[in-house]
């Protein structure tokens, strides 16, 4: 299984929390689409396996016209071997999903939407500098449903300052009432180079305390489970049969090609590459047939530690025996005291040689992973 990720580096306006690579200058959108199509052709030998997942991320991919999306999908189909049941995901903002636009992208073969709702509180949407209202989010979802989309993921943000626990519960009730196939939850993080980062430095914003953020997260896990959603990763919940194939490819170490400025790629073995995070430099380099990415060769220990880091974030955890066979290190024996402590705190369980985090363990997944890393 292999994947292709297409980064669309444009947004109508910047959300106050977002630190992804994008531009609000849309004048060279057509030029960018042509460049990404060229990169797809130029790097057609990067992925040698059949492609089973295609993911349009950003930025705001739903800004593209159906013609522009079709150009990119055509390039992918011309230069890669695509499975018959390929999952094709498009990230979308509610303001773009009119019924006509939803129909057009559905007709292109896009069969999964990831819709950024974030909250059903209009005041907080405005505070985050989102363009849409809660009603527009619901209308967008209904438009997508009406034209045939049967696999829709909805995003929600928790740990929003001055957003009461009662309001958070109402957000969860509202999203479950829509009956999507998949839900992603993200705790609001304050990135330095964002409006929120500046507000925090200027004492205009105070983050939600960790204990309150944890309460909101743990409540959501229980609530979504009661409503038929399986948590298969720290932030992701899906009905059976609707877990994101693209996400699972990342976490399992499958090869994937990332195209567009700022996109990452992985060869499935030990080489990662990172496209330049600058639209103008990307366009110039692609046009000149110049290399526009940097590569990182991972050591054996780095690859194993990535498996530990990503594996612990999933419901399957990490295979301790497999890691011992690869690294020569028996994690259970080496870290027995630490693991016993984590078990007594209700953070982990070990079953059939798999080390799995419980709900509370997900709150400190990265910290646990760091303790278990194998040495270089």
Buried (B, 14 or more C-beta within 10 A) or exposed (E): BBBBBBBBBBBEEBBBBBBBBBBEEEEBBBEBBBBBBBBBEBBBEBBEBEBBBBBBBBBBBBBBBBEBBBBBBEBBBEBBEBEEEBBBBBBBBBBBBEBEBBBBBBEBBBBBBBBBBBBBBBEBBEBBBBBBBBEBBBBBBEBBBEBEBEBBBBBBBBBBBEBEEEBBBBBBEBBBEBEBBBBBBBBBBBBEEBBBBBBBEEEEBEBBEEEBBBBBBBBBBEBBEEBEBBBBBBBBBBBEEBBBBBBBBBBBBBBBBBBBBBBBBBBBEBEBBBBBBBBEBBBBBBEEEEEBBEEEEBEEBBBBBBBBBBBBBBBBBBBBBBBBEBBEBEBBEEBEEBBEEBBEEEBBBBEEBBBBBBBBBBBBBEEBBEEBBBEE
